[in-house]
Amino acid sequence: MLVKRIFYALLLGLPLAGLQAQPSMEAGFALLEAGNYQSAAAFFDAYLQADPANRTARLCLGRAVGLDGAPGRARGIFSELLEQYPGDLELELNYAEALLWDGRYAEAKPYYQELMTRYPKQFGVLLGLANTLSNLKEYPRADSLVTLALGLQPGNPEALTSQKYIRMGWAYQAMQGQQYARAEALLDTLRLARPGDRDVHHLRADYFLQTKAYGQAQACYTTLEALGDTLLAWRGRALAWHLQGRPAKALEWARKGWEQVQERPADTQYWPAWERYVQALIWNRRYGKARIELRRQKAVAPSGTHAALSATLEMYTGQFRKSLNAYDRLLHADSSSFDGLLGRANALFAADRPVEALAAGWRASRIFTGQQDVQQFVEKVRNGFSPEVSNTSGVSFDNGKNQAYFSTFQVRLPLSGRWEAGLQFGQRLTENRVAGIRAETQSAQASIRLKMMPHTVLQASLGGFKTLLSEGGVFRPEGRLGLQFQPFPRQNAEVFYQRKVQDFNAQLLAQNLLMEQMGGNYHLKTTFGLGFFGQWIHQRQSDKNTGDAVFASLYAEPLTKPVLKLGVNGQYLGFAQQRPEQYFSPGRYVAWDGFAEYRPDLGEKTRLMAMAALGAQRIEALPAQGTFRARLEFTRLWGKRWETALYGQYSSQASSNAAGFEFGEAGFRIRYRVAKLLFNPEKGLK
C-alpha cells in the first residue's frame, strides 16, 4: 500500500493555552484545541469585528481557516501579520506550516532552510523541515532532522509521530526500489520502537508479501489480530494465500471477514471486506457468484471499487473489451488510480494489443516510479518486442538402432507492432549402423509474421532442405503458411499448409520422402478449469501415398499455481497404402492415454516441467500394446537476457512394429534476448 502523507495540524503551532490574550478568547482556543476549525474560524471572525487589530485573534483565525481547508487564505493572513511584525519566529513558523497545508512542499523547503540558518536548534524549525522533506520523499535527511528535534525534546509525541511516518515512507520507498535490506532494517527499527503499532505491522506484512516470505506475512497478520485489527488481518491472510496459489484458503478467510460485516453497511470495513470477498470468488473461478455480487451491489458500491472488480472479472473470463471499458470508467473517476492504470495495461496486453499495453505501462511507471509490479509488466511486454537468438542442440535415438545429432539456430526479429521476421538454420547427422545408412541434412528457412488484427496472425516461411547421402545430395524446398485466429473468447484456432521432408531417421531420409500437409488446430479453455485441444491433418506424400491423422485432448487444471494439468488424449492415424517395410503406415492406428503435467517454480529463476502419460495403442487388428511417455525439463534464467534449458523425453508410442518401439531424446537450449529494440513501439500511437 501507499504510505499516506500525514499532516499534523498542531505540530509547529503555538502552545495555545499560554497565549497572552483576553479571557473572552478562551472559547475560541477550546474550539481550536478540539479540532472544531469551522466553528473556531467563525468565532475569531466575529471577535475581529470588534477588535480587528488583535494579533492573537488574527493568528488564531489563520490557523482555523488553514486547518479547515483554506490554506491560501491562511497564508494571506500570516503574510499580513509578518508585514507588521517582520522576523517574528512564531508567525514565520505558522506561515511555513500553511505552505505544508497547501501542499507547497517545494516552496516550503527553502523557507524552512532559511529559518534553520537563523535558528539551527529550534524544535519547531527542525520538525517543520523534517516534515517538509518527508513529503518530498527526501527521507534520510528528514530522519536526521527529526532525530535532532527529539534530542531537544525527548519523547515529544508530535516528533515521534513524524519519525514513525518518515521511517515508514523511507521503508516503502526502499521496497519500491527493491532495496530490501534497507527496507527490512527500517521496519525492524519501527517494530522495536512501536511493538503495538498497527500501521507498522501492516507495512511489514506488505513487505513480506512483496518478498514472498509468506510465513512471516502470516505472522504479522497474527499480531494484527492480537492488536484488534482483525478484519484487516483476515483480508491480508486471504491475499497471502492467493499469492501462494491456495485460492480455496483465500476464499475461506475472505468469506470469514465478509460475514463479520455484511449486516453492517455503515461499518468502515464493509466495502474493503466485500471487495476481498469478490476477489476471492474470482480467484476460485466462481464467476457466476462474483457477477451476482457485483449486480447486487452496483447501485451502492463505491464506483471505483465496483469498476475495478468488474474489470478483474472480465479479465479472468476472457472478455477483454468489457474489461477495458471497466478500467476506463475507473480512470475517468480517478486518472491516477494505480489499479486502473496497471489493470488497463494488462487488459490491453491480454487483448493482444501489446504496443498500446507498453505505452500504458510506461504511463503508469512515470506516475508510480520504481513500483515493482509496473516495472515487471513493462519488462514483460517489452521482451515480446526484443530480438532473440536461440540454439537447441541434442541427440535422439530409437530401438531400431537409429541415432541422430542435431543443432538448430533461430533468430527472431520483431520489426514493428505488426511485422516480425525470422531466420532458422539447422543441421542434423543421422545414422543407422545396422542398415549401414548415414545421412547429413542442412536446412534454412526465412519466415514472416503479420498481425492482421488482434488475435489474428498470418505466418509464412520458405526455405530449403538439403540431404547429403553417401551417394550424393538432394535439395528440396520446404515451406509453411498458417493463419491463427480467435473465433470466440477463450478459443484459438489455426489452419495451415506445410511442405516438409521426412527426416525422422536415416532410413526415411534415404527414401527422400516429401510430405504436403494441410490441417487445423483448435484450442478451447473454459472458465471452469477444463480445456480441449484438437488437431486434424491430411497428408500427401511424394510416393503417392495419403493419410489422415486426428488428435484430441481433454484436460483439467485443478491447480494454477503451480500448474497441474490432468487429462486424456486420443489419436487416430490411417494411410491409404500400407508400406511397413519403408515407414510406419498402418491402415488404422489408434492410441489413448492419460497424462499428468506439473510446472512448479523451483526458485526465483528456475522452473521445472514434468509430464508423464500411460496408455495403450492398437495397430490394425493386432492386440493392444501398453505405451508410456515422459518429458522432464529444467529452465533457468540468468539475469534478464539469458535463458538455458535441459530436457529429456521418452516415448513408446506410435509403434512401427508389433514388437514395440522406443524413442528418446535429450537436449540443451540456450536463448539470448537483445536489449535494444529494432523499432520504437510508441511511434505512431495517437
N, C-alpha and C positions, 0 to 999 in steps of 0.2 A: 504494500500500500504506500501511497504518498504520505510523507510526514507533513501534517498541516502546519501552515505558518500561524503561529500563535502571537497575538498582540496582547500585551499586558497593560491593561488600562492605567494602572496607577504605579507602574514600576518607577518612573522617573519623576513622579509628581510630588506635590507638596505634602508634608505631614499636616493634613488639613486641620486637625484639632489644635495645632499650635499656632495657627494664624492669628495675628493681631487684628481683630475685627469686631464689629458691633454685635452684641448678643442677638440681635434680630436676624442675623445671617445663619444662626445655628441650624435652623430648619433646612436651609439650602445645603449646608455641609452634610447633614444627615442623609439627604437625598443623594448626594454625590457618593458618599461612603457606601450607600445601599445599592448603587448601580442604577438608580432610577433617573437616568440622564435627561429624559424628556421633561419630567417634572422639575428637575433641578434647573434646566435651561429656562423654563417658564418662570420659576421663582426668581432667578437672578435678572432676567429681563425686566420683570416687574420692579425689582429692587432698584435697578439702574434708572428707572423712570424718575425716581425721587432723588437719586444721588448718582448722576451719570459719570462723574469723575472718579468714583470709588475704585481704586486699583484692585483690591481684593475681589470685589464683585465682578469686575471685568475679567480678571484671571479665571475665576470660577466659571463664568459664563463660557469662556473659550474652551475650558476643559469639558464642560457639559455638552456643548454643541458638537465638539470634535468627537467625543466618545459616543454621541448619538447618531453619528453618520454624516456629519457635515464638516470634514477636516479643512476644507477650503475656507469656510467662514472662521474656523478656529485660528487658522494661520493669519487671517486678516486681523483678528482681534489682538493676537500676540505681537504682530508687526507694529500695530499702532502703539501698543504699550512699550515696545522696545524703542520706538522713536522718542517717547517721553522719558524712558529710563534706559538709556543705552548702556551696554555692558553688564546689565543685571543678569547674573547667572541663573536665577530662578526662572526668569522669563525666557532666557535663551534655551534652557532645558525643555520648557513647555513648547516652544516653537519647534525645536528639533523633534520632539515627540509627535507633534502634529504632522510633520513630514512622514513619520512612520505610519500614523493612522491613514494617511492618504496614499500609502504605498510608494512614496517617492524616495526609495532607498538609495538610489544613486546620488540624489541631491542631498540626502541626509548624511551620507558618508563623509564628504569633505567638511560639512558643517561641524560634525562631531570631532573630526580630526583637528580642526582649528581650535575647538574648545579644549581638546586634550593638550595642546601646546601651552595653554594658559593654566589648565587645572589637571596636571598629569596624575594626580592621586585623588581625584574627586569621584566618589562612588557613582553618582548619577551619570557622570560623563562616561566612565568606564563601562557601565552596564548598558547605557544607551548605544554606544558604539558597538558593543558586543552584539546586541540585538539587531542593529543595522547590518552588520557583516553577516550575521546568521541568515537574514532574509536575502542577502546577496549570495548566499551559499559559499561564503568565504569562512568555512568552519574552523580551520586550525587557528587563525588569528582571533576569531570570535571566542574560541575556547580559552585562549591565553588571557584575553581581556576579562572574561567573566571570572576566571581564577584569581586575577588581581583584585577584582571587585570583592570577591569573597574573602580575600586576605584583609581587606579593610573592614568588612562587616561579616564576620564568620556566622554562618547559619542563616543569613538573610533569606527569607522564603522566596522573594521575587528573584533573587540571583540564582538560588538553587533551581527554581523552575526554569529559568533561562538556560542554565547549564544543562539541564536534562534535555531540552528540546534542541539545543545546539549539538549535543553529542548524538542524539537520535538522528538529526539531519545529516550529520557527518557520517554516521554509520550507514544510513540509507544511500548516501552519495557513493560511499565505498562499495556497497553492494551493487549499485548500478554499474560502477566501473569495474566490477569483478575483482576488486581488491579485498579478497575475503579475509586475509589475515588481519588487516586493519579494521574491517567491519567487526570481526569477532572480538578483537581486543576491546573496542569501544563498547560493544554490547556486554561483555563481561564486566567492564568497569561500571556500567549503568546498573547491571544486575546486583553487584555487590553493594553499590551505594543506595539502591532502591529495590530491595528484595520483594516488596509488596506492590510494586507499581505495575498496573495492568498494561499501560502503553508500552513499557519496556519489554514485557514478556510477549506481547503481541508482535512487536517488531522482531524479537528473537525468533519467534515461530516462523515469521515470513522469511527470515534469513535461512533457517534450516530447510524450509521448503525449497528455496532457490538453490541451495547447495545439495539438495536431495538427501539430506540427513533426516529422513522421515521419523525415525525413532526419537530423536531429540526434539523434533517439532511436536510430536505427540506428548512428550514430557512437558513442554511449555503449555500445551492445552490443559494438561492435568493441573498445573499450577494456576492457570486462569480459572479453572473450575473451583479450585480451593479458595480463590480470591473473590468468588461470587460472579464472575463474568461467564456464566455457564453457557448461554446461548451463543456467544461469540466463539467459545471454545468448541462447541459442537459443530458449528459451521466450519471452523478450521479443521477439525477432525475429518469431516466429510471431504473437504478439498484434499487433505493429505492422502486419504485412502484412494481417491480418484487418481491422483498423481502416481500412486503405487500400482495402478492397474487393478484395483479392487472396487469396481463400481457398486457391487451389492453392499459392501460395508459403507461406502459413501452414502448410499441411499438410506441405510439404516440410521446413520447419525443425522442426516438432513431431515428425515421424516420426524425423528425424535424432537429436533428443535422446532419444526413447524407445528407439531402437535401441542407444544407448550404455549404457543401464542396465537393459534388460528382463531380462537374465540375472543381475542383482544386486539381488534384492528387499530386501536389508538396507541398501542404499545410501540415504542420507537424501534423495537426489534422485529416487528411484524413483517415488514417488507423485506428486510435482509434475510429473514428465515424462509420466507416464501420463495425468494429468488434462489437460494441454495437448494431448496426442495425441488423446484422445477429443473434446475441444472442437473440434479442427481437423477431425475426421471429421464432426462435426455441422455445422460451418460449410460444409463441402463437400457437404452433403446425402447423405453416406454413412451414412444412418441405420441400415441393416441391420448394417453392420460395427460401428458405435458400440454398438448394442444387444448384439451378440455380446460385445464387450469388457466391457460392464457386467455381463452374466451371468457371464462367466468370472471376474471379479474380485470378485463380490458378497460372497463369504464372507470375503475377506481385506482388501479395500479399506477405508480409513478411512470410517466411516459417513457423516460429513458430506460428504466429497468425493463418495462414491457417490450420496448423495441429491441433491446439487446438480447433478451431471451427468445423473442420471435426469430431474430436473425440467426441465433445459435441453432435453434430447432430446424430451420430451413437448411442450414449448412449440413447438419447431420443427416437430413433426409434427401440431400442432393438437389434441393430446389434453390439453386444459386441466385437466380434472378430475384426471387422473393426475399432471399437473404440480403441481397444488395439494397433492395428497396427499404428493408427494415433498418439497415445501417445508415442509409441516407436520412431516414426520419430521425434517428438518434443524433446524427451530426447536425441536422437542421436545428435541433434544440440546443445542442452544445457542440460547437465546431471544434473544440479541443478535447473531446472525450477520448480517453485512451482506448476504451473498449470499442468505440465507434471507429477510430482511425485504424487500429490494427485489425479489427474484425472485418472492416470493409476491404482492407488489403488482402486478407486471407480469402474472402469471398471472391474477389477478382481473380486470384490465383486458382481457386477451385473451379471457377467458371472458364478456365483456360484463356485468361486474358493477362498473361504474365507481364507484358510491358506496362499496362496500367497498374498492375499489382505492385510492380517495383517502384513506380512513381509514387503510389500511395504509401508504400513502406518508407521511402525517403522522406516524404512529408511528415510521417509520424516520427521518424528519427530526428528531424530538425526540431520538433516540439519536445520530444522526450529523449534528450541527448543521453546516450550511453545506456538506455534501457535494454536489458538483455534480450527479452522476447522480440523486440523490434529489430535489434541487430541480427539475431538468428534468422528472422524472417527475410530480411533484406539479403543476407548471405545466401539463403536457400534459393531465392528467386534468381539472384544474380548468377549463381552457379549454373543455372539452366541455360544461361547465355554465354558461358565461358567455353572457349575452345578446349577440347580434350584430346589427349593422346593416350592410347592404351595398347597393351600387348597381352595375349593369352597364349601360353605355351604348355604343352603337356604330352602325355603318352597314353595310348589306348591299346587294348588287347582283347582277344576273344579265345574261346576254347577251340576254334578252328585253326589255331596257330597263326592268326593274323596279328600283326603288330604295326603300330603307326606312331610316328613322332610328328608333332605339328606345332606351328607357330603362326599366329595371326596378329597383324599390326593394323590398328584402326585410328583414324583421325576424324574428329567431329568439329565442324566449323560453322557455328551459328553466324549468319551474315546480317540478319535483321530479326525483327519480331516475328516475321512470317517465313523467311527463307533460311534454309540450312543446307550446307554441303557436307559431303563425307567422302573419305577415301579408305579403301581396305586392301591390304596386301596379305597373302597367305602362302605358306609353304608347308608341304606335307610329304613325309617319306613313309611309304607303306611297303610291307613285305610279308610274304608267306614262305617260310623256309621249307615247308613240306612240299608245296607245289612248285617251289623254285621261281616264284614271281616276285619281282621287285619293281616299284614304280615311284617316281617323284612327281609331285604336282606343284604347280605355281599358279596363283590366281591374283587378279587385280580387278577392282571394281570402283567406279565413281558413282556417287548417289546424290540425289537432290530431294529435298523435303519442302513442301509448300503447305503452309497452314492457310486453307481457303477461308475458313471462319473458325470461331471457337469450336473445339471438339470435332473438327473436320480437317483431315490431313491427307494430302496426296503425296505418295512416296514413289520414286523411281530410281532404279540402279541399273547400270550397264557395265559389263566388263568381259573378261576372258579367262578361260581356264585351260592351262597347258599341261598335258600329261607327258612325262618323259619315261618311256619304257626302254628295255634293253634293245628292242628292235627299231626304236625311233620315237619321235614325238608327235603328239596330236594336239591341235588347238581347237577349242570350242568356245563360241560366245555364250555368255550367261547374262541373265537379267531378271529383274522383278519389277512389277507395277502393282501398287496396292492403294486402296482408298480406305482410310479409317474414319469412322463417324460415330455419332451418338444418337441413335434413333429416338430414345426417350431418356429421362433422367435415370442414372444408375445403371445404364446399359451401354455397352461398347460393342461395335461390330467392325468387321473388315472384310472386304472382298479383294481377291488378289489373283494375279497370274505370275508364274515364275518358270524360268527355264534354267536347269542346272544339270551338272554331270554327277552320276552316281560314284561317290568316292569313298564309300564306307570301308572297303578293304581292297587289297591288291587284285583279287580275282575280278571284282566288279570293274576296277579301273582298266584291267586288261581287255574287257569287253567294250569299252568306250560307250557305255550306255548313257544316253541323253534323255532327261525327263522334261516334260512340259506338264505343269500342274496348274489347275485353277480351282479355286475354292473359297471358303469363307470361314470366319471365326465369329463367335458370338459369346459375350460375357455379361451376365446379369448378377448384380449384388443387391439383395433385398434389404429392407430396413430392419428386418428381424433376425439377421445373422446368418441367413442361408445364401448360397451362391450357386450359379450354374455356369459351366463353360462347355461350349460345343464347337466342333470343327468338322467340316466336310471337305474332302479333296478328291478331285477326279484327275487321274494321271494317264498321260500318253507317253510311250517310250519310243526311242529310235528303232527298236526291233519290232515295232507294230503292235506290241502288247499294250493293253489298257488295264486300269484298275481303279477301284474306289476305296476310300478309307473314311470312316466315321469315328469320331472320338467324342465322348460325353463324360462330364464330371459334375457330380453334385456334392457340395460340401457345406459344412457349418463352421462358424468361428465362435466357439464358446468363450474364448479369451481374445482380447485385442491387445493387451499389454502384460506380458509378452504375447505375441501372436501364436495361437494354437488353432490349427485347421485340421478338421477330421472329415473324411469324405469317401466316396466310392467312385470308381472310374469304370467305364465300359468302352470297348474298342471293337470295331469290325474292319476287316480288310479282305478284299476279294479281287482276283485278277481274272481276265478273260481267258488267258492261256497259262498253263502251269509249266514252268521250266525250272524244276528244282535242281537240276544239275548245274544251272548257271546262277540263279539267285532265288531268294525266297519269294515265291509267287503262288500261294495257295488259292484255290477257288473260293474257299471260305475259311476265314480265321476269326475267332472271337476270343477276347480276353476280358477279364474283370478282376478288380482288386479293391481292397480297402486300404486307405492310406492315412497317415498322420504326419503333420508338418509342424515344426516348432521353431520359433525365431526369437530367442531371448537375447538381450544385451548382456555381454559378459564384462562390462565396464563402460567407461565413458566413451571409448573409441573402438571397442571390439564387439563384433556381432557374430552370432552363430546361426546357421540354418541346418536343421537336421530333418530328414524325411525318410520314411520307411513305408513300404507298401507290400502287402501279402495278398496273393490271389491265385488265379488259375487261368490257363489258356487252352484252347482246343483248336487243332488244325484238322480241317476236313472232318472225317468221321473217326479220327484216332481218339483214343482215350484222353481225357483232360490231364494236363500237367500242372503241377504247382509252380508258381512264379514268385519271385522276390525282387524288389527294387529298393535301393537306398542311395541317399546322397548326403554328404556332410561337407559343410563349407564354413571356413573361418575368414572373416573380413576384418581388416584393421585399418583405421585411419591414422595417418601420420601428419599432424598439423592440419592445415586447411586445404592442401593441394594434392597430397599423395594418398593413394589407397592401394592396398595389396590384399590378395585373397589366395587361400589354398583350398583346393576342393578335391574330392574323390567321389566316384559314383560306381555303382554296380547294378547290373540287371540280368535277369534270366528270362526276360520277356521277349516276345517276337522271335520264337524259335525257328531255326532253319532246318531242323531235322527232329525226328521223333525222339531221339536220344537225349535231347535237351541242348541248351545253349547258354553261354555265359559271356558277358561283355563287361569290361571295366575300363575306367578312365581316371587319370589323376592329372592335375594341372595347377598352374600358378598364373595369377592375373595381377597386373600392375597398371595403375591408371594415374595420370597426372593431369590436373586441371590448371590451365593457364590463367594467370591473374588478370591480364589485360583483355578487355573485350574488343571485338573487331568492329563494333558499332556503338552508337550512343542510344540506349533504349528509350530515352525520353525525347529524342528528336522526332518532331512531327506530331507529338501529343498536343492537343489543344489545351 
